[in-house]
């Protein structure tokens, strides 16, 4: 080959970043040929990187529902892999999660390429490791990844095979981060506690919109942050990531597109972040968190490239701004220890919005080819550019003042187990003890008619507080609010929390009645009681004279007597939320 042709070819190869494959010990990625790494290929790939580079380690972190361990790949420039020492050294830790929905595999391939590139120092990328350590979960939903077919996500433009959305227990893992029914989520919680990441990214694909953009972005709901972090996040981090994607990669991003109405897009709703999502979970520990959602209709290589570009810019930004980010997060962690005001639910503020450019397609009507159904579609032959509203502000809908501590009875072992999984520090009562605590009676709630994640979700919860003496038993758990996991504790134990343990039915059995009574033989026992207790008889006669319905209704009379005698003491626990709030 002549020099005339060799130089342009080398320039093209460098520009295309193909050189991650330069090391013959590293397997080739084939996403440009429309193939995504299988789970086995992904682990083999990272194992090869581990063997080739002393700055890398592949770890097994916990078991999943698929019976395979969840892997964590860590890249550390100074070869320090202990997260405690990494934090002490003043470096930032970035955690990237991939394959939560294995039918959305861009991040699996993009992260593999990024790991190889930075270890190879492609384009001088290794300089980012001076200030950052990068941790990658190669494939989170292993069970879904092991179940591959060309027919999954059939409307998606590649790759050749995709994994299943749900894991081996048929759970959607992006709804399981706080309730942790799966081994996968519990292993993830172990990783999060182990790393305590400063920055978190989860990689996805969206089929809920259609437009000209390849990469859409969910940034954690800024209102969930403490003020310093929120100001930095809104004012600097998010705008610069958008700007760098455009200026460095010519790949303009858009916020995750949620239509305000079907048809031509006139506005986008901001993403209300539920805590059961990955970014919601990350917000509980004051991480700067993001979720990429590449567009399902774009070619697979473009989606991988876009995800790789965002990972690169996220790492670059963190490396260049790590001191300020760590300072803000340190302040947020300090405030977490003493904060007592919590927003349990948010509502969109429709009075505020930003104006953003939007590159869309005109909305036309068509007739479907099989059923001849009339429907709308976004016509790719009619692109347009417009300026639209982006409603990305939220205001508190339900707030609560947290107690000094909660007390959870020993009986609710599934709740205790999950609290423990998330680093919650607690201690047990050494003796049976009667305490004056604030309690909640559940006044109202709506029980879902259809199961989700194996639960019949409780919503629209209304409570009535009551301060009273409650007998707790030896072994019940006191949970003080003076710890790193404070936000997880409050949001999960407050019954009005949008993704609380009560919402997920962990406490539903207390909503049922207690002993009640049988009419057979009940009246003879009541007569003996009334004969011995003149005050009770007098109150009973008075109640009949004051309530005409009760005077003529034998059932109402029996119910009154039951509820006003010691025999009904157990019934006072009906609808009484079993978690106590220990106040000052």
C-alpha positions as CSV (number, residue, x, y, z in Angstrom):
1,X,0.0,0.0,0.0
2,X,1.4,3.4,-0.9
3,X,2.0,6.2,1.6
4,X,-0.7,8.2,-0.2
5,X,-3.4,5.7,0.9
6,X,-1.8,4.5,4.2
7,X,-2.0,7.9,6.0
8,X,-5.7,8.5,5.3
9,X,-6.5,4.9,6.4
10,X,-4.7,5.3,9.7
11,X,-6.5,8.5,10.3
12,X,-9.8,6.8,9.7
13,X,-9.0,4.0,12.0
14,X,-8.0,6.4,14.8
15,X,-11.1,8.5,14.3
16,X,-13.3,5.4,14.3
17,X,-11.7,4.3,17.6
18,X,-11.4,0.8,16.3
19,X,-8.1,0.4,18.0
20,X,-9.7,-1.1,21.2
21,X,-9.2,-4.3,19.2
22,X,-5.4,-3.7,18.7
23,X,-4.4,-6.0,21.6
24,X,-4.6,-9.5,20.1
25,X,-5.3,-10.9,23.6
26,X,-8.7,-9.0,23.7
27,X,-11.6,-10.6,21.8
28,X,-13.1,-8.5,19.0
29,X,-16.4,-6.7,19.5
30,X,-18.9,-7.2,16.7
31,X,-21.5,-4.5,17.4
32,X,-20.7,-2.9,14.0
33,X,-21.8,-6.2,12.5
34,X,-25.1,-6.0,14.5
35,X,-24.0,-8.6,17.1
36,X,-24.2,-7.9,20.8
37,X,-22.1,-9.7,23.4
38,X,-23.7,-12.7,25.0
39,X,-23.3,-13.0,28.8
40,X,-20.6,-15.6,28.3
41,X,-18.8,-13.4,25.7
42,X,-19.0,-10.4,27.9
43,X,-17.5,-12.1,30.9
44,X,-14.8,-13.6,28.7
45,X,-14.0,-10.2,27.3
46,X,-13.6,-8.6,30.7
47,X,-11.6,-11.6,31.9
48,X,-9.2,-11.0,29.0
49,X,-8.9,-7.3,30.1
50,X,-8.2,-8.4,33.6
51,X,-5.4,-10.7,32.5
52,X,-3.9,-8.1,30.1
53,X,-3.9,-5.0,32.3
54,X,-2.8,-4.7,35.9
55,X,-5.1,-1.7,36.3
56,X,-8.1,-3.9,36.0
57,X,-9.9,-6.5,38.1
58,X,-12.9,-8.6,37.5
59,X,-14.7,-9.5,40.7
60,X,-17.6,-11.8,41.6
61,X,-19.9,-9.9,43.9
62,X,-23.0,-12.0,44.7
63,X,-25.4,-14.6,43.4
64,X,-28.3,-13.8,41.0
65,X,-31.6,-15.6,40.4
66,X,-30.0,-17.2,37.4
67,X,-27.6,-19.1,39.6
68,X,-24.7,-17.1,38.2
69,X,-22.6,-14.6,40.1
70,X,-22.9,-10.9,39.4
71,X,-19.6,-9.6,38.1
72,X,-18.0,-6.2,38.7
73,X,-15.1,-4.9,36.6
74,X,-13.0,-2.2,38.2
75,X,-10.5,0.0,36.5
76,X,-8.0,1.9,38.8
77,X,-5.0,3.8,37.4
78,X,-2.9,3.4,40.5
79,X,-4.1,-0.3,41.0
80,X,-5.8,0.5,44.2
81,X,-9.1,-1.5,44.3
82,X,-10.2,-1.0,47.9
83,X,-13.2,1.5,47.7
84,X,-12.5,2.8,51.2
85,X,-8.9,3.7,50.3
86,X,-10.0,5.1,46.9
87,X,-12.4,7.5,48.7
88,X,-9.7,8.4,51.2
89,X,-7.4,9.2,48.3
90,X,-9.9,11.8,47.0
91,X,-10.8,10.1,43.8
92,X,-14.3,9.8,42.4
93,X,-15.9,6.4,41.8
94,X,-18.2,6.0,38.7
95,X,-20.5,2.9,38.5
96,X,-21.9,1.9,35.1
97,X,-24.7,-0.7,35.0
98,X,-25.6,-2.5,31.8
99,X,-28.1,-5.1,30.6
100,X,-30.8,-4.5,33.2
101,X,-33.1,-5.2,30.3
102,X,-30.9,-7.5,28.1
103,X,-33.1,-6.7,25.0
104,X,-31.5,-3.2,25.4
105,X,-27.9,-4.2,25.1
106,X,-26.1,-1.0,23.8
107,X,-24.4,-0.4,27.2
108,X,-23.0,-4.0,27.3
109,X,-21.0,-3.4,24.1
110,X,-20.3,0.3,24.7
111,X,-18.9,-0.3,28.2
112,X,-16.8,-3.1,26.9
113,X,-15.3,-0.9,24.2
114,X,-14.8,2.0,26.7
115,X,-13.0,-0.3,29.1
116,X,-10.6,-1.5,26.5
117,X,-10.1,2.0,25.1
118,X,-9.2,3.6,28.4
119,X,-6.9,0.7,29.5
120,X,-5.2,1.0,26.1
121,X,-4.9,4.7,26.6
122,X,-6.7,5.4,23.3
123,X,-6.6,9.1,22.6
124,X,-5.0,9.8,25.9
125,X,-8.1,8.6,27.8
126,X,-6.0,7.1,30.6
127,X,-5.5,10.6,32.1
128,X,-9.1,10.4,33.4
129,X,-7.9,7.6,35.8
130,X,-5.8,10.2,37.7
131,X,-9.0,11.4,39.4
132,X,-11.5,8.6,38.8
133,X,-12.0,4.9,39.3
134,X,-14.5,3.2,37.0
135,X,-16.6,0.2,37.9
136,X,-18.7,-1.6,35.4
137,X,-21.4,-4.2,35.9
138,X,-21.0,-6.0,32.5
139,X,-24.5,-7.6,32.5
140,X,-26.9,-7.1,35.4
141,X,-29.9,-9.2,34.3
142,X,-28.0,-12.5,33.6
143,X,-31.2,-14.6,33.5
144,X,-32.6,-12.3,30.8
145,X,-29.3,-12.3,28.9
146,X,-29.2,-16.1,28.8
147,X,-32.6,-16.1,27.1
148,X,-31.8,-14.7,23.6
149,X,-33.9,-14.6,20.5
150,X,-34.1,-12.5,17.3
151,X,-37.8,-12.1,18.0
152,X,-37.5,-10.3,21.4
153,X,-38.3,-6.5,21.0
154,X,-39.3,-7.3,17.5
155,X,-39.7,-3.7,16.5
156,X,-36.2,-2.9,17.5
157,X,-33.5,-2.1,14.9
158,X,-30.9,-4.7,15.9
159,X,-28.9,-6.4,17.1
160,X,-29.3,-9.8,15.6
161,X,-30.4,-11.3,18.9
162,X,-31.7,-9.7,22.0
163,X,-32.2,-10.9,25.6
164,X,-35.5,-11.1,27.5
165,X,-36.7,-8.1,29.5
166,X,-37.4,-9.9,32.8
167,X,-35.1,-12.0,34.9
168,X,-35.3,-15.7,35.8
169,X,-38.1,-15.0,38.3
170,X,-39.9,-12.9,35.7
171,X,-39.2,-9.7,37.6
172,X,-38.5,-6.4,35.9
173,X,-35.3,-5.5,37.7
174,X,-35.8,-1.8,37.0
175,X,-38.7,-2.0,39.4
176,X,-36.9,-3.9,42.1
177,X,-34.1,-1.6,43.4
178,X,-35.8,-0.7,46.7
179,X,-38.0,-3.7,47.4
180,X,-35.3,-6.2,46.4
181,X,-37.3,-9.3,45.8
182,X,-34.6,-10.7,43.5
183,X,-31.2,-12.0,44.4
184,X,-30.0,-9.7,41.6
185,X,-31.2,-6.6,43.4
186,X,-29.7,-7.7,46.7
187,X,-26.4,-8.3,45.0
188,X,-26.6,-4.8,43.4
189,X,-27.2,-3.3,46.8
190,X,-24.1,-5.1,48.1
191,X,-22.1,-3.5,45.2
192,X,-23.6,-0.1,45.9
193,X,-22.7,-0.3,49.5
194,X,-19.3,-1.6,48.7
195,X,-18.4,1.1,46.2
196,X,-20.5,4.1,47.5
197,X,-20.3,5.5,44.0
198,X,-20.2,9.3,43.4
199,X,-21.6,9.0,39.9
200,X,-24.0,6.3,38.5
201,X,-25.1,5.5,35.0
202,X,-27.7,2.9,33.8
203,X,-27.9,2.2,30.1
204,X,-31.2,1.5,28.3
205,X,-33.1,1.7,25.0
206,X,-36.5,3.4,24.6
207,X,-39.3,2.5,22.3
208,X,-41.7,5.0,23.7
209,X,-41.0,7.8,21.3
210,X,-39.8,8.6,17.7
211,X,-37.7,11.6,16.6
212,X,-34.4,12.4,15.0
213,X,-32.2,11.8,18.1
214,X,-30.2,8.7,18.8
215,X,-29.5,9.4,22.5
216,X,-32.1,10.6,25.0
217,X,-31.1,11.2,28.6
218,X,-32.8,10.8,32.0
219,X,-31.0,12.8,34.7
220,X,-32.0,12.1,38.3
221,X,-34.8,14.4,39.4
222,X,-32.8,17.4,40.7
223,X,-35.3,18.3,43.4
224,X,-34.3,15.1,45.2
225,X,-30.8,16.5,45.7
226,X,-29.6,18.8,48.5
227,X,-29.4,22.4,47.3
228,X,-25.7,22.5,46.5
229,X,-25.8,19.3,44.4
230,X,-29.0,20.4,42.7
231,X,-27.5,23.8,41.7
232,X,-24.4,22.2,40.3
233,X,-26.3,19.4,38.6
234,X,-28.8,21.7,36.8
235,X,-26.5,24.6,36.2
236,X,-23.3,22.9,35.1
237,X,-23.2,19.1,34.8
238,X,-26.2,18.5,32.7
239,X,-25.7,21.4,30.3
240,X,-22.1,20.5,29.8
241,X,-22.8,16.9,29.0
242,X,-25.4,18.0,26.4
243,X,-22.9,20.5,25.0
244,X,-20.0,18.1,24.8
245,X,-22.0,15.4,23.1
246,X,-22.8,18.0,20.4
247,X,-19.4,19.6,20.1
248,X,-17.1,16.6,20.4
249,X,-19.2,13.9,18.8
250,X,-21.8,15.8,16.6
251,X,-24.4,13.8,18.4
252,X,-27.1,16.0,19.8
253,X,-29.1,14.6,22.7
254,X,-32.6,15.3,23.9
255,X,-34.2,14.7,27.4
256,X,-36.1,11.4,27.6
257,X,-39.2,12.0,25.5
258,X,-42.5,11.6,27.4
259,X,-45.3,13.1,25.3
260,X,-47.8,15.4,26.9
261,X,-50.3,14.2,24.3
262,X,-50.2,11.7,21.4
263,X,-49.5,13.1,18.0
264,X,-47.1,15.9,16.9
265,X,-44.9,16.7,19.9
266,X,-45.5,20.1,21.3
267,X,-44.0,19.5,24.8
268,X,-42.1,17.0,26.9
269,X,-42.9,16.0,30.4
270,X,-39.9,15.7,32.8
271,X,-39.2,12.3,34.3
272,X,-40.8,11.8,37.7
273,X,-38.3,9.6,39.3
274,X,-39.7,6.7,41.4
275,X,-37.4,5.2,43.9
276,X,-37.8,1.7,42.5
277,X,-35.9,2.8,39.3
278,X,-32.1,2.6,39.4
279,X,-31.6,6.4,39.4
280,X,-34.2,6.7,42.1
281,X,-32.2,4.2,44.2
282,X,-29.0,6.0,43.5
283,X,-30.5,9.3,44.7
284,X,-31.1,7.8,48.1
285,X,-27.3,7.8,48.5
286,X,-26.6,11.2,47.1
287,X,-25.0,10.0,43.8
288,X,-25.0,12.0,40.6
289,X,-27.0,9.6,38.5
290,X,-28.2,9.2,34.9
291,X,-29.9,6.8,32.6
292,X,-29.3,6.8,28.8
293,X,-32.2,5.8,26.6
294,X,-31.1,5.3,23.0
295,X,-33.8,5.2,20.4
296,X,-35.0,1.8,19.4
297,X,-35.4,2.7,15.7
298,X,-31.8,3.8,15.1
299,X,-29.3,1.3,13.8
300,X,-27.6,-0.7,16.5
301,X,-24.0,0.5,15.8
302,X,-25.2,4.1,16.1
303,X,-26.9,3.3,19.5
304,X,-23.7,1.7,20.8
305,X,-21.6,4.6,19.6
306,X,-23.9,7.1,21.2
307,X,-23.8,5.2,24.5
308,X,-20.0,5.0,24.3
309,X,-19.8,8.7,23.6
310,X,-21.9,9.5,26.7
311,X,-19.9,7.3,28.9
312,X,-16.7,9.0,27.7
313,X,-18.1,12.5,28.3
314,X,-19.5,11.5,31.8
315,X,-16.1,10.1,32.8
316,X,-14.3,13.2,31.3
317,X,-16.6,15.6,33.1
318,X,-16.2,13.8,36.4
319,X,-12.4,13.7,36.1
320,X,-12.3,17.4,35.4
321,X,-14.7,18.4,38.1
322,X,-14.2,15.7,40.7
323,X,-13.1,18.0,43.5
324,X,-16.2,20.1,43.4
325,X,-18.4,17.0,43.0
326,X,-16.9,15.2,45.9
327,X,-17.2,18.4,48.1
328,X,-20.9,18.8,47.2
329,X,-21.5,15.1,47.8
330,X,-19.7,15.2,51.2
331,X,-21.9,18.1,52.2
332,X,-25.0,16.2,51.1
333,X,-23.9,13.1,53.1
334,X,-23.4,15.3,56.1
335,X,-26.9,16.8,55.8
336,X,-28.4,13.3,55.4
337,X,-27.3,12.5,58.9
338,X,-29.4,15.3,60.4
339,X,-32.2,16.0,57.9
340,X,-35.7,15.5,59.3
341,X,-37.9,16.8,56.5
342,X,-38.6,14.4,53.6
343,X,-40.8,14.6,50.5
344,X,-42.5,11.3,50.1
345,X,-44.1,12.2,46.7
346,X,-43.8,14.8,44.1
347,X,-46.1,16.4,41.5
348,X,-45.2,18.2,38.3
349,X,-45.1,22.0,38.4
350,X,-47.1,22.9,35.3
351,X,-46.4,26.6,35.9
352,X,-42.7,26.3,35.1
353,X,-40.9,25.0,32.0
354,X,-37.8,25.4,29.8
355,X,-37.8,26.0,26.1
356,X,-35.7,23.5,24.2
357,X,-35.0,22.8,20.5
358,X,-36.7,19.6,19.2
359,X,-36.0,17.7,16.0
360,X,-39.0,15.6,15.3
361,X,-41.0,14.1,12.5
362,X,-44.5,15.1,11.3
363,X,-47.3,13.0,12.5
364,X,-49.4,11.4,9.7
365,X,-52.1,8.8,9.4
366,X,-51.8,5.5,7.7
367,X,-53.6,2.2,7.3
368,X,-51.9,-0.8,8.7
369,X,-50.9,-3.6,6.2
370,X,-52.6,-6.6,7.9
371,X,-55.6,-5.4,9.8
372,X,-56.3,-2.2,7.8
373,X,-56.5,-0.4,11.1
374,X,-56.3,3.4,11.0
375,X,-53.4,4.7,13.0
376,X,-50.9,7.5,13.3
377,X,-47.1,7.3,12.7
378,X,-44.1,9.6,12.7
379,X,-43.2,10.2,9.1
380,X,-39.4,10.0,8.6
381,X,-39.8,11.7,5.3
382,X,-41.0,14.8,7.0
383,X,-38.4,16.0,9.5
384,X,-38.8,19.3,11.2
385,X,-37.2,21.5,13.9
386,X,-39.2,23.3,16.5
387,X,-38.9,25.0,19.9
388,X,-41.0,23.2,22.6
389,X,-41.7,23.3,26.3
390,X,-39.9,21.0,28.7
391,X,-41.7,20.6,32.0
392,X,-38.9,19.5,34.2
393,X,-39.8,21.0,37.6
394,X,-41.6,19.3,40.4
395,X,-43.0,20.4,43.8
396,X,-43.7,18.4,47.0
397,X,-47.0,16.6,47.1
398,X,-46.6,14.7,50.4
399,X,-44.0,15.6,53.1
400,X,-43.2,14.1,56.5
401,X,-41.1,15.0,59.5
402,X,-39.0,12.0,60.3
403,X,-38.6,10.8,63.9
404,X,-35.4,10.2,65.9
405,X,-35.7,6.5,65.2
406,X,-38.1,3.9,64.0
407,X,-38.9,0.6,65.8
408,X,-39.7,-2.4,63.6
409,X,-41.1,-5.6,65.2
410,X,-38.9,-8.7,64.9
411,X,-41.9,-10.4,63.1
412,X,-41.4,-8.4,59.9
413,X,-38.2,-10.3,58.9
414,X,-38.5,-9.6,55.2
415,X,-38.4,-5.9,56.0
416,X,-35.5,-6.3,58.4
417,X,-33.6,-8.3,55.8
418,X,-33.9,-5.6,53.2
419,X,-32.9,-2.9,55.6
420,X,-29.8,-4.9,56.5
421,X,-29.1,-5.4,52.7
422,X,-28.8,-1.6,52.4
423,X,-26.4,-1.0,55.1
424,X,-28.9,0.1,57.8
425,X,-27.5,0.0,61.3
426,X,-30.0,-1.2,64.0
427,X,-30.0,-2.8,67.4
428,X,-32.5,-5.1,69.1
429,X,-34.4,-4.5,72.4
430,X,-32.9,-6.6,75.2
431,X,-36.2,-6.9,77.0
432,X,-40.0,-6.6,76.5
433,X,-40.6,-2.8,76.7
434,X,-43.6,-0.5,76.6
435,X,-42.8,2.7,74.7
436,X,-44.7,5.9,74.0
437,X,-44.4,6.2,70.2
438,X,-46.1,8.0,67.4
439,X,-48.1,5.5,65.4
440,X,-50.2,5.6,62.2
441,X,-53.6,4.2,61.5
442,X,-54.2,3.6,57.8
443,X,-57.4,5.6,57.1
444,X,-57.5,4.9,53.4
445,X,-55.7,3.2,50.5
446,X,-56.3,1.8,47.1
447,X,-55.3,-1.8,46.4
448,X,-54.3,-2.5,42.8
449,X,-56.6,-4.9,40.9
450,X,-53.7,-6.3,38.9
451,X,-50.4,-7.7,40.1
452,X,-47.1,-5.9,39.3
453,X,-43.9,-7.6,40.1
454,X,-45.9,-10.1,42.1
455,X,-47.4,-7.4,44.3
456,X,-50.8,-5.7,44.4
457,X,-49.5,-2.1,44.8
458,X,-51.1,0.1,47.5
459,X,-51.6,3.8,46.4
460,X,-53.4,6.9,47.6
461,X,-52.5,6.1,51.2
462,X,-54.0,8.3,53.9
463,X,-52.8,8.0,57.6
464,X,-54.0,9.2,61.0
465,X,-51.2,9.8,63.5
466,X,-51.7,8.8,67.1
467,X,-49.3,9.0,70.1
468,X,-49.8,6.0,72.3
469,X,-48.1,3.4,74.5
470,X,-47.2,0.2,72.6
471,X,-45.7,-2.9,74.0
472,X,-42.7,-4.0,72.0
473,X,-40.9,-7.4,72.5
474,X,-37.4,-8.5,73.1
475,X,-35.7,-8.7,69.7
476,X,-37.6,-5.9,68.0
477,X,-35.4,-3.5,66.1
478,X,-34.6,0.1,66.9
479,X,-33.4,2.0,63.8
480,X,-31.8,5.4,64.6
481,X,-31.8,8.1,61.9
482,X,-28.2,9.1,62.2
483,X,-26.7,7.1,59.4
484,X,-25.7,7.0,55.7
485,X,-28.9,5.0,54.8
486,X,-31.3,7.6,56.4
487,X,-33.1,8.3,53.1
488,X,-33.6,4.6,52.4
489,X,-35.0,4.1,55.9
490,X,-37.5,6.9,55.8
491,X,-38.8,6.4,52.3
492,X,-39.2,2.7,52.8
493,X,-40.8,2.8,56.3
494,X,-43.2,5.7,55.8
495,X,-46.4,4.1,54.6
496,X,-47.2,7.1,52.3
497,X,-43.8,6.7,50.5
498,X,-44.4,6.1,46.8
499,X,-42.3,2.9,46.8
500,X,-42.4,2.0,50.5
501,X,-42.6,-1.4,52.0
502,X,-46.3,-0.7,52.7
503,X,-46.8,0.2,49.0
504,X,-45.3,-3.1,48.0
505,X,-47.6,-5.1,50.4
506,X,-45.0,-6.1,52.9
507,X,-47.3,-5.1,55.8
508,X,-50.7,-6.0,54.3
509,X,-51.5,-8.7,56.9
510,X,-52.1,-6.0,59.6
511,X,-54.9,-4.6,57.5
512,X,-57.0,-7.6,58.4
513,X,-59.2,-8.0,61.5
514,X,-58.2,-9.8,64.7
515,X,-60.3,-12.3,66.7
516,X,-63.8,-10.7,66.4
517,X,-66.6,-12.7,68.0
518,X,-69.1,-15.4,67.3
519,X,-72.8,-14.7,68.1
520,X,-73.2,-18.2,69.6
521,X,-72.8,-17.9,73.3
522,X,-71.6,-14.3,73.1
523,X,-74.6,-12.8,74.8
524,X,-74.5,-15.0,77.8
525,X,-70.9,-13.9,78.5
526,X,-71.9,-10.3,77.9
527,X,-74.8,-10.6,80.4
528,X,-72.4,-11.7,83.1
529,X,-70.1,-8.8,82.3
530,X,-73.0,-6.3,82.4
531,X,-74.2,-7.7,85.7
532,X,-70.7,-7.2,87.2
533,X,-70.1,-3.8,85.8
534,X,-72.9,-1.2,86.4
535,X,-70.9,1.6,84.7
536,X,-70.7,-0.4,81.5
537,X,-74.5,-1.2,81.7
538,X,-75.3,2.5,82.2
539,X,-73.1,3.5,79.2
540,X,-74.8,0.8,77.1
541,X,-78.3,2.0,78.0
542,X,-77.3,5.6,77.3
543,X,-75.8,4.7,73.9
544,X,-79.2,3.0,72.9
545,X,-81.2,6.1,73.9
546,X,-78.9,8.4,71.9
547,X,-78.8,6.3,68.7
548,X,-82.1,5.2,67.4
549,X,-80.6,2.7,65.0
550,X,-78.7,1.0,67.7
551,X,-81.8,0.9,69.9
552,X,-83.5,-1.3,67.3
553,X,-80.6,-3.2,65.8
554,X,-79.3,-6.2,67.8
555,X,-76.1,-6.5,65.7
556,X,-75.2,-2.9,66.4
557,X,-75.8,-3.5,70.1
558,X,-73.5,-6.5,70.1
559,X,-70.9,-4.6,68.1
560,X,-71.0,-1.7,70.6
561,X,-70.5,-4.0,73.5
562,X,-67.7,-5.8,71.8
563,X,-65.8,-2.6,71.0
564,X,-66.3,-1.2,74.6
565,X,-65.1,-4.2,76.5
566,X,-61.6,-5.6,77.1
567,X,-62.3,-8.4,74.7
568,X,-61.9,-6.0,71.8
569,X,-58.4,-4.9,72.8
570,X,-56.8,-6.8,69.9
571,X,-59.1,-5.0,67.4
572,X,-57.3,-1.7,68.3
573,X,-54.4,-3.1,66.3
574,X,-56.5,-3.4,63.1
575,X,-55.3,-0.9,60.6
576,X,-52.5,0.1,63.0
577,X,-49.2,0.3,61.1
578,X,-46.8,-1.8,63.1
579,X,-43.8,0.4,62.7
580,X,-43.4,2.9,65.6
581,X,-41.9,6.3,65.4
582,X,-39.8,7.3,68.4
583,X,-40.0,11.0,68.7
584,X,-37.8,13.4,70.8
